[in-house]
Amino acid sequence: MKKDVIQMDDVKILVDSFYGKVQKDALLKNIFNTIIQDRWAAHMEKMYTF
């Protein structure tokens, strides 16, 4: 069931879901890991408020 993104918790679920898939994708994970490196926590915080 899909629901509207209304609260910050909803945003975090959406962003975490997206990046969870990115980190498992054979093509995308290397691209993102090369750029983000060990700064995933900071990147995720930035994406939550973007």
C-alpha contacts under 8 A as a table, 3 or more apart, distances in Angstrom:
res1	aa1	res2	aa2	distance
4	D	10	D	7.98
5	V	10	D	5.18
5	V	11	V	6.21
6	I	10	D	6.29
6	I	11	V	7.61
7	Q	10	D	5.24
7	Q	11	V	6.60
8	M	11	V	4.95
8	M	12	K	6.21
8	M	48	Y	7.52
9	D	12	K	5.08
9	D	13	I	6.29
10	D	13	I	5.17
10	D	14	L	6.28
11	V	14	L	5.13
11	V	15	V	6.07
11	V	48	Y	6.19
12	K	15	V	5.13
12	K	16	D	5.79
12	K	48	Y	5.89
13	I	16	D	5.20
13	I	17	S	5.97
14	L	17	S	5.19
14	L	18	F	6.23
15	V	18	F	5.14
15	V	19	Y	6.14
15	V	44	M	7.64
15	V	47	M	7.09
15	V	48	Y	6.74
16	D	19	Y	5.30
16	D	20	G	5.77
16	D	44	M	7.87
17	S	20	G	5.08
17	S	21	K	6.38
18	F	21	K	5.35
18	F	22	V	6.33
19	Y	22	V	4.72
19	Y	23	Q	6.01
20	G	23	Q	5.28
20	G	24	K	6.58
21	K	24	K	5.24
21	K	25	D	6.15
22	V	25	D	5.15
22	V	28	L	5.79
22	V	29	K	5.60
22	V	32	F	7.87
23	Q	28	L	7.09
23	Q	29	K	4.59
23	Q	32	F	7.74
23	Q	33	N	7.98
24	K	28	L	7.99
24	K	29	K	6.20
25	D	28	L	5.40
25	D	29	K	5.50
26	A	29	K	6.12
26	A	30	N	7.53
27	L	30	N	6.49
27	L	31	I	7.30
28	L	31	I	5.25
28	L	32	F	6.27
29	K	32	F	5.32
29	K	33	N	5.89
30	N	33	N	5.09
30	N	34	T	5.91
31	I	34	T	5.34
31	I	35	I	6.55
32	F	35	I	5.26
32	F	36	I	5.82
32	F	37	Q	7.72
33	N	36	I	5.16
33	N	37	Q	4.93
33	N	38	D	7.88
34	T	37	Q	5.50
36	I	39	R	5.51
36	I	40	W	6.20
36	I	43	H	7.32
37	Q	40	W	7.05
39	R	42	A	5.49
39	R	43	H	6.15
40	W	43	H	4.95
40	W	44	M	6.00
41	A	44	M	5.21
41	A	45	E	6.33
42	A	45	E	5.19
42	A	46	K	6.28
43	H	46	K	5.11
43	H	47	M	6.22
44	M	47	M	5.01
44	M	48	Y	6.15
45	E	48	Y	5.17
45	E	49	T	6.71
46	K	49	T	5.52
46	K	50	F	6.11
47	M	50	F	4.93
